[in-house]
């Protein structure tokens, strides 16, 4: 779909992480830290629920961990950045940071190994999704969200330098995943939805464009995932050239289609909790039908607005797969 080829069904690209760990009965810490568990979980969940990809995504703390940030590890929840003591509490420390070698950095290497295992096991069956943090998301992981927001006003040069450094880190990480077999790269830049158009334009827009441009030069399509309300940013997101744009539940599909054009692939936007976890198979299919129609019947992928909750009923996930298999996108004009 991302390459514009004809399709006989809609892709089902729901994001599963905690659901995947639960599918094979392991604690989430094991899933996040162990390549074998991660790969087994992705294969199991994708085959059980008719999902068309397997993914290396596990948590947003991977790159920050290998750069030296303090990480909070919990037994059955995703690793999290310790925002009380971020790596760049002292902005001057940025000058001493070096782009790590993904192949010799423990948590990056784990994701590379996951991608390689998934490619070996699922070649010809599932698309293999690599994953990186986006420019502002990773900047916030290293500096802290509230501090970055203040830095927009107090230290704009530092923010630009940090974002530029992050781009180089993420491109090195992405390149390693492509070498390991990733068919496309997902880029999560959730913090972008926390800022207005002016700051997005000043600090993030060009960095996202650079990341995606360079990923295309590596020969892979790109999935852009920004949690939250990106309606004020849609005009600019239209120009970053992501091949697939995820839409959270507060972003109307119809408005996104109008802003991003008829050929841009859209995914989402059903609410992961209210519509997917707490719905019924019939209501899930009705939500997806509405999304597909609002997308104009073209270039649409089945997905929730964000990660599938771990306690989502199996029948609701199977309803997503049925909908995807029963619908074929029309050709965009």
Residue frames as qw, qx, qy, qz and C-alpha x, y, z in Angstrom:
[[0.000, 0.885, 0.466, 0.000, 0.00, 0.00, 0.00],
 [0.301, -0.813, 0.078, 0.493, 2.76, 2.44, 0.93],
 [0.340, -0.265, 0.593, 0.680, 4.43, 1.83, -2.42],
 [0.441, 0.418, -0.092, -0.789, 1.18, 2.41, -4.32],
 [0.091, 0.087, -0.938, -0.324, 0.72, -1.15, -5.56],
 [0.630, -0.231, -0.367, -0.644, -2.77, -2.61, -6.21],
 [0.182, -0.193, 0.828, -0.494, -4.31, -4.39, -3.22],
 [0.455, -0.266, -0.758, -0.383, -6.93, -7.08, -2.76],
 [0.545, -0.656, -0.513, 0.101, -7.60, -6.08, 0.87],
 [0.120, -0.911, 0.168, -0.356, -6.83, -3.35, 3.39],
 [0.509, 0.265, -0.664, 0.479, -3.66, -3.77, 5.47],
 [0.659, -0.703, -0.235, -0.128, -4.20, -4.41, 9.18],
 [0.522, 0.421, -0.393, 0.629, -1.40, -2.56, 10.97],
 [0.569, -0.780, -0.103, -0.239, -2.57, -2.31, 14.59],
 [0.197, 0.613, -0.616, 0.453, 0.19, -1.64, 17.11],
 [0.878, -0.410, -0.207, -0.134, 0.58, -4.49, 19.61],
 [0.229, 0.575, -0.645, 0.448, 3.09, -4.48, 22.42],
 [0.375, -0.259, 0.691, -0.560, 1.57, -5.43, 25.77],
 [0.871, 0.171, 0.095, -0.450, -0.96, -7.60, 23.92],
 [0.712, 0.466, -0.526, 0.003, 1.93, -9.44, 22.26],
 [0.039, 0.413, -0.788, 0.454, 3.64, -10.09, 25.60],
 [0.623, -0.073, 0.498, -0.599, 0.38, -11.39, 27.02],
 [0.833, 0.314, -0.247, -0.383, -0.17, -13.64, 24.04],
 [0.711, 0.281, -0.620, 0.175, 2.89, -15.72, 25.00],
 [0.752, -0.600, -0.271, -0.029, 2.48, -15.28, 28.76],
 [0.648, 0.027, -0.263, 0.714, 5.60, -13.28, 29.60],
 [0.240, -0.783, -0.263, 0.510, 6.01, -10.22, 31.79],
 [0.427, 0.897, 0.093, 0.063, 6.40, -7.04, 29.80],
 [0.259, -0.828, 0.462, 0.187, 9.93, -6.45, 31.11],
 [0.656, -0.114, 0.695, 0.273, 10.94, -9.76, 29.51],
 [0.578, 0.670, 0.440, 0.151, 9.28, -8.77, 26.24],
 [0.133, 0.988, -0.074, -0.032, 11.03, -5.39, 26.22],
 [0.278, -0.777, 0.553, 0.112, 14.47, -6.75, 27.06],
 [0.562, -0.174, 0.792, 0.164, 14.65, -10.18, 25.41],
 [0.291, 0.377, -0.516, -0.712, 14.79, -10.47, 21.62],
 [0.133, -0.066, -0.971, -0.186, 13.52, -14.05, 21.54],
 [0.089, 0.492, 0.745, -0.441, 10.45, -13.25, 23.67],
 [0.235, 0.558, -0.007, -0.796, 9.70, -10.14, 21.63],
 [0.261, 0.258, -0.712, -0.598, 9.90, -11.96, 18.31],
 [0.085, -0.221, -0.972, 0.009, 7.79, -14.88, 19.58],
 [0.139, 0.533, 0.558, -0.621, 5.17, -12.47, 20.90],
 [0.285, 0.496, -0.223, -0.789, 4.91, -10.56, 17.65],
 [0.234, 0.110, -0.866, -0.429, 4.64, -13.71, 15.56],
 [0.028, -0.322, -0.918, 0.230, 2.01, -15.17, 17.88],
 [0.191, 0.570, 0.413, -0.684, -0.18, -12.08, 18.08],
 [0.277, 0.432, -0.398, -0.761, -0.01, -11.31, 14.36],
 [0.233, 0.017, -0.916, -0.327, -0.96, -14.86, 13.39],
 [0.006, 0.368, 0.853, -0.371, -3.69, -15.15, 16.00],
 [0.170, 0.696, 0.423, -0.555, -5.47, -11.93, 15.01],
 [0.573, 0.617, 0.449, 0.300, -4.79, -11.53, 11.30],
 [0.117, -0.909, 0.113, 0.383, -2.36, -8.62, 11.63],
 [0.786, 0.602, 0.038, 0.140, -0.34, -7.94, 8.50],
 [0.351, 0.725, -0.443, 0.393, 2.90, -6.88, 10.09],
 [0.794, -0.434, -0.280, 0.321, 5.29, -7.77, 12.90],
 [0.084, 0.921, -0.078, 0.373, 7.11, -4.97, 14.68],
 [0.621, 0.134, -0.472, 0.611, 10.26, -4.17, 16.59],
 [0.198, -0.622, 0.106, -0.750, 8.52, -1.54, 18.72],
 [0.579, -0.304, -0.708, 0.267, 8.59, -2.09, 22.49],
 [0.358, -0.806, -0.320, 0.345, 9.03, 1.20, 24.35],
 [0.311, 0.918, 0.001, 0.244, 10.37, 4.76, 23.88],
 [0.480, -0.824, 0.292, 0.068, 13.34, 4.33, 26.22],
 [0.938, 0.141, 0.138, 0.285, 15.60, 2.32, 23.89],
 [0.528, 0.633, -0.079, 0.562, 17.79, 5.06, 22.41],
 [0.268, -0.836, 0.204, -0.432, 17.87, 7.10, 25.62],
 [0.887, -0.428, 0.171, 0.020, 19.04, 4.06, 27.57],
 [0.865, 0.164, 0.108, 0.462, 21.98, 3.46, 25.25],
 [0.266, 0.745, -0.081, 0.606, 22.91, 7.14, 25.45],
 [0.370, 0.106, -0.625, 0.679, 23.15, 6.84, 29.24],
 [0.421, -0.435, -0.020, -0.796, 19.77, 8.07, 30.51],
 [0.208, -0.079, 0.839, -0.496, 18.32, 6.77, 33.77],
 [0.529, -0.113, -0.606, -0.583, 15.53, 4.29, 32.99],
 [0.542, -0.180, 0.575, -0.586, 12.85, 2.95, 35.30],
 [0.401, 0.092, -0.859, -0.304, 12.31, -0.77, 34.69],
 [0.618, -0.127, 0.417, -0.654, 9.06, -2.30, 35.92],
 [0.399, -0.086, 0.913, 0.020, 8.12, -5.97, 35.88],
 [0.338, 0.446, 0.810, 0.176, 4.94, -5.79, 33.84],
 [0.226, 0.920, 0.214, -0.239, 4.90, -2.32, 32.31],
 [0.674, 0.629, -0.015, 0.388, 7.04, -0.62, 29.66],
 [0.589, -0.219, -0.142, 0.765, 10.43, 0.84, 30.64],
 [0.045, 0.946, 0.293, 0.133, 10.14, 4.57, 31.23],
 [0.409, 0.511, -0.218, 0.724, 12.45, 7.57, 31.27],
 [0.449, -0.565, -0.468, 0.511, 13.23, 8.91, 34.74],
 [0.195, 0.795, 0.251, 0.518, 12.05, 12.45, 34.04],
 [0.471, -0.878, -0.051, 0.075, 13.22, 13.67, 37.46],
 [0.456, -0.641, 0.454, 0.417, 16.86, 13.16, 36.46],
 [0.781, 0.616, 0.095, -0.042, 17.09, 13.40, 32.65],
 [0.821, 0.057, 0.122, 0.554, 20.37, 12.80, 30.92],
 [0.349, 0.425, 0.109, 0.828, 20.54, 16.44, 29.81],
 [0.351, -0.824, -0.390, 0.214, 19.52, 18.12, 33.03],
 [0.274, -0.681, 0.242, 0.634, 22.70, 20.10, 32.34],
 [0.672, 0.713, 0.109, -0.167, 22.36, 21.26, 28.74],
 [0.064, 0.809, -0.561, -0.162, 26.14, 21.48, 28.44],
 [0.617, -0.217, 0.756, 0.029, 26.36, 17.70, 28.53],
 [0.767, 0.581, 0.208, -0.174, 25.04, 17.59, 24.95],
 [0.297, 0.829, -0.462, -0.106, 28.52, 18.53, 23.71],
 [0.243, -0.475, 0.844, -0.053, 29.93, 15.31, 25.16],
 [0.787, 0.188, 0.519, -0.276, 27.35, 12.96, 23.65],
 [0.034, 0.370, -0.764, -0.527, 28.32, 10.79, 20.70],
 [0.793, 0.154, -0.219, -0.547, 26.09, 8.91, 18.29],
 [0.611, -0.328, 0.711, -0.112, 26.19, 5.32, 19.59],
 [0.255, 0.240, -0.844, -0.406, 26.89, 2.32, 17.39],
 [0.773, -0.125, 0.022, -0.622, 23.53, 0.51, 17.32],
 [0.838, 0.152, -0.521, -0.059, 25.19, -2.87, 16.81],
 [0.525, 0.094, -0.658, 0.532, 27.14, -2.61, 20.06],
 [0.268, -0.250, 0.316, -0.875, 24.52, -0.77, 22.17],
 [0.130, 0.058, 0.961, -0.237, 22.50, -3.25, 24.26],
 [0.422, 0.484, 0.582, -0.500, 18.95, -2.03, 23.80],
 [0.464, 0.613, -0.287, -0.572, 19.35, -0.94, 20.19],
 [0.146, 0.325, -0.911, -0.210, 21.01, -4.27, 19.39],
 [0.335, 0.213, 0.859, -0.325, 18.04, -6.10, 20.96],
 [0.544, 0.606, 0.228, -0.534, 15.67, -4.36, 18.51],
 [0.336, 0.581, -0.620, -0.407, 18.01, -5.10, 15.60],
 [0.064, -0.141, 0.988, -0.022, 18.02, -8.76, 16.62],
 [0.469, 0.401, 0.632, -0.469, 14.21, -8.74, 16.84],
 [0.514, 0.649, -0.152, -0.540, 13.95, -7.34, 13.32],
 [0.206, 0.455, -0.830, -0.249, 16.37, -9.98, 12.01],
 [0.229, 0.059, 0.950, -0.205, 14.42, -12.81, 13.68],
 [0.512, 0.529, 0.418, -0.532, 11.11, -11.51, 12.40],
 [0.429, 0.617, -0.431, -0.499, 12.48, -11.22, 8.88],
 [0.066, 0.282, -0.951, -0.106, 13.73, -14.81, 9.00],
 [0.232, 0.217, 0.901, -0.294, 10.47, -16.23, 10.37],
 [0.372, 0.645, 0.500, -0.443, 7.93, -14.08, 8.51],
 [0.020, -0.378, 0.514, 0.769, 9.45, -13.39, 5.10],
 [0.205, -0.102, -0.766, -0.602, 6.69, -13.45, 2.49],
 [0.291, -0.518, -0.803, 0.045, 4.02, -13.62, 5.22],
 [0.249, -0.880, -0.327, 0.236, 4.19, -10.39, 7.23],
 [0.327, 0.794, -0.133, 0.494, 5.74, -6.98, 6.66],
 [0.687, -0.315, -0.357, 0.548, 8.55, -6.34, 9.16],
 [0.043, -0.933, -0.111, -0.341, 8.35, -2.96, 10.85],
 [0.553, 0.018, -0.372, 0.745, 11.43, -1.34, 12.37],
 [0.255, -0.892, -0.354, -0.115, 10.96, 1.57, 14.77],
 [0.456, 0.124, -0.251, 0.845, 12.75, 4.73, 15.89],
 [0.133, -0.735, -0.433, 0.505, 11.87, 7.69, 18.06],
 [0.361, 0.806, 0.273, 0.382, 11.15, 10.94, 16.25],
 [0.414, 0.451, -0.211, 0.762, 13.24, 14.11, 16.60],
 [0.270, -0.565, 0.208, -0.752, 11.24, 15.90, 19.29],
 [0.885, -0.371, -0.169, -0.225, 10.12, 12.76, 21.12],
 [0.849, -0.014, -0.281, 0.447, 13.69, 11.64, 21.69],
 [0.202, 0.503, -0.225, 0.810, 14.77, 15.17, 22.54],
 [0.575, -0.565, 0.052, -0.590, 12.15, 15.17, 25.29],
 [0.944, -0.216, -0.239, 0.067, 13.38, 11.76, 26.48],
 [0.692, 0.167, -0.270, 0.649, 16.87, 13.21, 26.93],
 [0.106, 0.329, -0.188, 0.919, 15.95, 16.61, 28.36],
 [0.034, 0.409, 0.745, -0.527, 12.46, 16.18, 29.83],
 [0.160, 0.648, 0.641, 0.380, 9.18, 17.31, 28.30],
 [0.170, -0.933, -0.292, 0.126, 8.54, 20.35, 30.49],
 [0.442, -0.595, 0.244, 0.625, 12.15, 21.50, 30.22],
 [0.382, 0.183, 0.611, 0.669, 12.07, 21.28, 26.42],
 [0.054, 0.805, 0.548, 0.223, 8.89, 23.35, 26.36],
 [0.296, -0.894, -0.039, 0.333, 10.64, 26.06, 28.39],
 [0.529, -0.304, 0.446, 0.655, 13.75, 25.75, 26.23],
 [0.395, 0.630, 0.540, 0.394, 11.70, 26.78, 23.20],
 [0.041, -0.972, -0.142, -0.181, 11.75, 30.26, 24.75],
 [0.482, -0.832, 0.241, 0.129, 14.87, 30.22, 26.94],
 [0.392, -0.505, 0.677, 0.365, 17.36, 28.20, 24.89],
 [0.785, 0.521, 0.105, -0.320, 16.19, 27.80, 21.28],
 [0.381, 0.681, -0.617, -0.097, 19.72, 27.23, 19.98],
 [0.291, -0.301, 0.881, -0.222, 20.14, 24.32, 22.39],
 [0.734, 0.282, 0.495, -0.369, 16.87, 22.77, 21.18],
 [0.673, 0.665, -0.216, -0.242, 17.99, 23.01, 17.56],
 [0.147, 0.595, -0.788, 0.058, 21.36, 21.45, 18.41],
 [0.483, -0.119, 0.804, -0.326, 19.69, 18.66, 20.38],
 [0.779, 0.436, 0.272, -0.359, 17.20, 17.88, 17.62],
 [0.526, 0.693, -0.468, -0.155, 20.02, 17.77, 15.06],
 [0.096, -0.441, 0.876, -0.171, 21.95, 15.33, 17.25],
 [0.644, 0.102, 0.649, -0.392, 18.86, 13.16, 17.72],
 [0.740, 0.564, -0.091, -0.355, 18.30, 12.97, 13.96],
 [0.357, 0.593, -0.721, -0.022, 21.78, 11.50, 13.52],
 [0.331, -0.213, 0.855, -0.337, 21.18, 8.97, 16.32],
 [0.714, 0.293, 0.461, -0.439, 17.88, 7.86, 14.83],
 [0.666, 0.616, -0.304, -0.291, 19.17, 7.58, 11.29],
 [0.136, 0.487, -0.859, 0.082, 22.04, 5.36, 12.45],
 [0.454, -0.009, 0.793, -0.407, 19.56, 3.20, 14.37],
 [0.736, 0.470, 0.172, -0.455, 17.18, 3.01, 11.42],
 [0.473, 0.621, -0.584, -0.222, 19.98, 2.09, 9.03],
 [0.094, -0.307, 0.931, -0.177, 20.94, -0.86, 11.22],
 [0.588, 0.223, 0.642, -0.439, 17.33, -2.08, 11.30],
 [0.678, 0.599, -0.143, -0.400, 17.06, -1.80, 7.53],
 [0.270, 0.544, -0.793, -0.057, 20.26, -3.83, 7.22],
 [0.283, -0.110, 0.896, -0.323, 18.71, -6.42, 9.54],
 [0.047, 0.252, 0.912, 0.319, 15.68, -6.74, 7.28],
 [0.200, 0.537, 0.485, -0.661, 13.08, -4.09, 8.17],
 [0.344, 0.500, 0.660, 0.443, 10.65, -3.58, 5.29],
 [0.001, 0.779, 0.178, 0.601, 9.68, -0.15, 6.56],
 [0.342, -0.007, -0.531, 0.775, 10.41, 2.12, 9.51],
 [0.294, -0.817, -0.471, -0.156, 7.90, 3.50, 11.99],
 [0.315, 0.249, -0.288, 0.869, 8.84, 6.82, 13.58],
 [0.369, -0.720, -0.585, 0.061, 7.10, 7.80, 16.81],
 [0.264, 0.251, -0.129, 0.922, 7.16, 11.55, 17.51],
 [0.275, -0.663, -0.696, 0.021, 4.39, 11.86, 20.09],
 [0.304, -0.543, -0.270, 0.735, 5.67, 15.06, 21.70],
 [0.126, 0.126, 0.411, 0.894, 5.00, 16.94, 18.46],
 [0.241, -0.617, -0.642, -0.386, 1.30, 17.01, 19.33],
 [0.440, -0.641, -0.433, 0.457, 2.07, 18.95, 22.52],
 [0.255, -0.377, 0.095, 0.885, 3.21, 22.06, 20.66],
 [0.433, 0.749, 0.264, -0.427, 1.51, 24.61, 18.46],
 [0.756, 0.594, 0.189, 0.200, 2.20, 25.14, 14.76],
 [0.133, 0.943, -0.279, 0.123, 4.78, 27.89, 15.37],
 [0.447, -0.625, 0.639, -0.024, 7.07, 25.74, 17.51],
 [0.853, 0.156, 0.493, 0.075, 6.53, 22.68, 15.34],
 [0.601, 0.784, 0.034, 0.148, 7.56, 24.72, 12.30],
 [0.006, -0.903, 0.406, -0.142, 10.60, 26.17, 14.06],
 [0.354, -0.580, 0.720, -0.141, 12.01, 23.09, 15.80],
 [0.661, -0.021, 0.739, -0.125, 10.53, 19.87, 14.40],
 [0.718, 0.600, 0.150, -0.318, 9.21, 20.17, 10.86],
 [0.446, 0.733, -0.502, -0.111, 12.53, 20.24, 9.00],
 [0.237, -0.441, 0.852, -0.151, 13.98, 17.52, 11.25],
 [0.718, 0.194, 0.615, -0.261, 11.10, 15.14, 10.50],
 [0.681, 0.693, -0.071, -0.226, 11.43, 15.90, 6.80],
 [0.166, 0.695, -0.699, -0.021, 15.16, 15.15, 6.93],
 [0.486, -0.209, 0.824, -0.202, 14.60, 11.85, 8.74],
 [0.757, 0.393, 0.463, -0.242, 12.02, 10.70, 6.24],
 [0.522, 0.779, -0.290, -0.190, 14.02, 11.87, 3.25],
 [0.004, 0.595, -0.803, 0.032, 17.06, 9.92, 4.46],
 [0.603, -0.008, 0.760, -0.242, 14.97, 6.83, 5.24],
 [0.751, 0.591, 0.146, -0.256, 13.63, 6.92, 1.70],
 [0.340, 0.750, -0.561, -0.088, 17.22, 7.01, 0.47],
 [0.314, -0.338, 0.875, -0.148, 17.74, 3.79, 2.43],
 [0.302, 0.028, -0.823, -0.481, 14.99, 2.29, 0.28],
 [0.144, -0.361, -0.893, 0.228, 12.20, 1.94, 2.85],
 [0.241, -0.668, -0.369, -0.599, 8.80, 3.56, 3.31],
 [0.145, 0.106, -0.569, 0.802, 8.05, 5.39, 6.57],
 [0.382, -0.653, -0.632, -0.169, 5.14, 5.27, 9.00],
 [0.071, 0.363, -0.305, 0.878, 4.72, 8.48, 11.03],
 [0.505, -0.549, -0.666, 0.006, 3.06, 7.98, 14.40],
 [0.052, 0.279, -0.311, 0.907, 2.25, 11.08, 16.47],
 [0.244, -0.515, -0.797, 0.201, -0.07, 10.38, 19.41],
 [0.076, -0.536, -0.350, 0.765, -2.50, 13.14, 20.29],
 [0.377, 0.818, 0.389, -0.193, -4.19, 15.95, 18.44],
 [0.453, -0.199, 0.406, 0.769, -2.25, 16.88, 15.31],
 [0.339, 0.777, 0.524, 0.079, -5.09, 18.76, 13.59],
 [0.002, 0.955, -0.056, -0.291, -3.23, 22.12, 13.84],
 [0.331, -0.575, 0.618, 0.420, -0.16, 20.49, 12.23],
 [0.758, 0.323, 0.566, 0.032, -1.79, 18.68, 9.30],
 [0.482, 0.871, -0.045, -0.084, -0.83, 21.27, 6.69],
 [0.017, -0.779, 0.626, 0.038, 2.84, 20.85, 7.58],
 [0.633, -0.178, 0.752, -0.040, 2.64, 17.09, 8.06],
 [0.765, 0.580, 0.237, -0.152, 1.35, 16.94, 4.49],
 [0.450, 0.829, -0.331, 0.024, 4.82, 17.99, 3.34],
 [0.422, -0.626, 0.655, -0.032, 7.01, 15.68, 5.45],
 [0.593, 0.401, -0.606, -0.347, 6.37, 12.90, 2.89],
 [0.402, -0.178, 0.854, -0.277, 5.62, 10.08, 5.32],
 [0.273, 0.015, -0.821, -0.501, 4.17, 7.16, 3.38],
 [0.475, -0.504, -0.711, -0.125, 1.70, 6.19, 6.12],
 [0.078, -0.384, 0.323, -0.861, 0.32, 8.62, 8.72],
 [0.304, -0.373, -0.846, 0.228, -1.28, 7.29, 11.91],
 [0.250, -0.505, -0.109, -0.819, -4.28, 9.25, 13.18],
 [0.051, -0.087, -0.797, 0.595, -5.16, 9.30, 16.87],
 [0.015, 0.558, 0.830, -0.003, -8.83, 9.24, 17.84],
 [0.004, -0.768, -0.306, 0.563, -9.15, 13.03, 18.17],
 [0.016, -0.426, 0.472, 0.771, -8.01, 13.63, 14.58],
 [0.723, 0.439, 0.327, -0.421, -10.93, 13.29, 12.12],
 [0.628, 0.023, 0.650, 0.427, -10.07, 11.04, 9.21],
 [0.423, 0.775, 0.430, 0.188, -12.01, 13.21, 6.78],
 [0.058, -0.983, 0.119, 0.128, -10.07, 16.32, 7.77],
 [0.527, -0.499, 0.580, 0.369, -6.78, 14.46, 7.51],
 [0.622, 0.343, 0.616, 0.342, -7.70, 13.23, 4.04],
 [0.267, 0.935, 0.222, 0.075, -8.53, 16.78, 2.92],
 [0.211, -0.912, 0.312, 0.161, -5.21, 18.09, 4.24],
 [0.512, -0.448, 0.680, 0.274, -2.93, 15.20, 3.25],
 [0.366, 0.439, -0.549, -0.610, -4.37, 14.49, -0.17],
 [0.886, 0.088, -0.042, -0.452, -6.05, 11.50, -1.84],
 [0.795, 0.341, -0.497, 0.066, -2.98, 9.29, -2.22],
 [0.009, -0.522, 0.685, -0.507, -1.46, 9.54, 1.28],
 [0.601, -0.207, -0.772, -0.016, -1.95, 6.35, 3.26],
 [0.371, -0.507, 0.287, -0.723, -3.90, 6.92, 6.49],
 [0.512, -0.129, -0.840, 0.128, -4.29, 4.57, 9.47],
 [0.003, -0.150, -0.623, 0.768, -6.65, 4.78, 12.44],
 [0.072, 0.470, -0.430, 0.768, -8.43, 6.50, 14.07],
 [0.676, -0.509, -0.432, -0.312, -10.69, 4.42, 16.31],
 [0.350, -0.715, 0.409, -0.446, -10.30, 5.02, 20.03],
 [0.418, 0.273, -0.858, 0.120, -8.17, 2.16, 21.45],
 [0.058, 0.038, 0.814, -0.577, -10.09, 2.03, 24.73],
 [0.477, 0.278, 0.346, -0.759, -13.64, 3.32, 24.19],
 [0.705, 0.410, -0.231, -0.531, -14.14, 1.85, 20.72],
 [0.579, 0.362, -0.727, -0.069, -11.77, -1.13, 20.51],
 [0.143, 0.134, -0.885, 0.423, -11.31, -2.56, 24.00],
 [0.277, 0.202, 0.644, -0.685, -14.78, -1.68, 25.28],
 [0.546, 0.273, -0.247, -0.752, -16.72, -2.17, 22.06],
 [0.810, 0.117, 0.552, -0.160, -18.24, -5.18, 20.37],
 [0.487, 0.002, 0.671, 0.559, -17.25, -6.81, 17.08],
 [0.277, 0.732, 0.571, 0.248, -20.19, -5.10, 15.39],
 [0.097, -0.974, -0.089, 0.186, -19.38, -1.65, 16.79],
 [0.474, -0.505, 0.463, 0.553, -15.69, -2.06, 15.90],
 [0.444, 0.266, 0.677, 0.523, -16.60, -2.86, 12.30],
 [0.124, 0.893, 0.424, 0.089, -18.96, 0.11, 12.18],
 [0.288, -0.859, 0.144, 0.398, -16.19, 2.41, 13.42],
 [0.473, -0.255, 0.606, 0.587, -13.80, 1.09, 10.80],
 [0.373, 0.575, 0.647, 0.335, -16.41, 1.45, 8.08],
 [0.011, -0.972, -0.200, 0.124, -16.84, 5.10, 9.02],
 [0.388, -0.679, 0.381, 0.494, -13.06, 5.64, 8.95],
 [0.503, 0.068, 0.694, 0.511, -12.72, 3.94, 5.57],
 [0.266, 0.778, 0.526, 0.217, -15.50, 6.03, 4.07],
 [0.156, -0.958, -0.011, 0.240, -14.05, 9.24, 5.55],
 [0.459, -0.472, 0.529, 0.535, -10.71, 8.29, 3.99],
 [0.464, 0.566, -0.284, -0.620, -12.48, 8.27, 0.62],
 [0.959, 0.149, 0.207, -0.127, -12.10, 4.52, 0.22],
 [0.702, 0.604, -0.275, 0.258, -8.49, 4.95, -0.86],
 [0.445, 0.449, -0.525, 0.570, -5.09, 4.38, 0.77],
 [0.566, -0.577, 0.215, -0.548, -6.45, 3.36, 4.16],
 [0.470, 0.163, -0.838, 0.225, -5.00, 0.90, 6.68],
 [0.687, -0.580, -0.360, -0.250, -6.93, -0.63, 9.56],
 [0.462, 0.122, -0.557, 0.679, -5.58, 0.48, 12.95],
 [0.367, -0.793, -0.450, 0.186, -6.54, 1.95, 16.28],
 [0.061, 0.976, -0.053, 0.204, -5.53, 5.47, 17.23],
 [0.054, -0.720, 0.660, -0.207, -2.63, 4.07, 19.25],
 [0.119, 0.253, -0.955, 0.099, -1.51, 0.80, 20.89],
 [0.685, -0.291, -0.550, -0.378, -4.04, -1.99, 21.35],
 [0.473, -0.569, 0.453, -0.497, -4.75, -2.32, 25.11],
 [0.065, 0.302, -0.949, 0.066, -3.58, -5.60, 26.57],
 [0.320, 0.200, 0.840, -0.390, -7.09, -6.66, 27.68],
 [0.482, 0.308, -0.275, -0.773, -8.76, -6.06, 24.32],
 [0.802, 0.089, 0.524, -0.273, -11.16, -8.95, 23.62],
 [0.394, -0.142, 0.776, 0.471, -9.99, -11.38, 20.97],
 [0.393, 0.591, 0.695, 0.113, -13.26, -11.09, 19.07],
 [0.125, 0.935, 0.090, -0.319, -12.77, -7.34, 18.65],
 [0.197, -0.607, 0.594, 0.489, -9.31, -7.82, 17.16],
 [0.400, 0.149, 0.853, 0.302, -10.64, -10.51, 14.88],
 [0.326, 0.807, 0.463, -0.168, -13.37, -8.09, 13.77],
 [0.008, 0.830, -0.294, -0.474, -10.62, -5.70, 12.62],
 [0.282, -0.273, 0.820, 0.418, -9.03, -8.48, 10.59],
 [0.404, 0.486, 0.773, 0.058, -12.36, -9.42, 9.01],
 [0.235, 0.896, 0.177, -0.333, -13.01, -5.83, 8.04],
 [0.107, -0.682, 0.533, 0.490, -9.55, -5.49, 6.50],
 [0.325, -0.050, 0.885, 0.329, -9.95, -8.69, 4.48],
 [0.343, 0.606, 0.716, -0.052, -13.45, -7.77, 3.29],
 [0.199, 0.933, 0.124, -0.271, -12.54, -4.36, 1.87],
 [0.689, 0.157, 0.295, 0.643, -10.41, -3.30, -1.04],
 [0.079, -0.653, -0.035, 0.752, -9.23, 0.29, -1.57],
 [0.591, 0.754, 0.285, 0.044, -10.30, 2.02, -4.74],
 [0.635, 0.165, 0.122, 0.745, -7.65, 3.63, -6.92],
 [0.131, -0.745, -0.203, 0.623, -7.03, 7.27, -5.98],
 [0.520, 0.798, 0.248, 0.176, -7.28, 9.91, -8.66]]
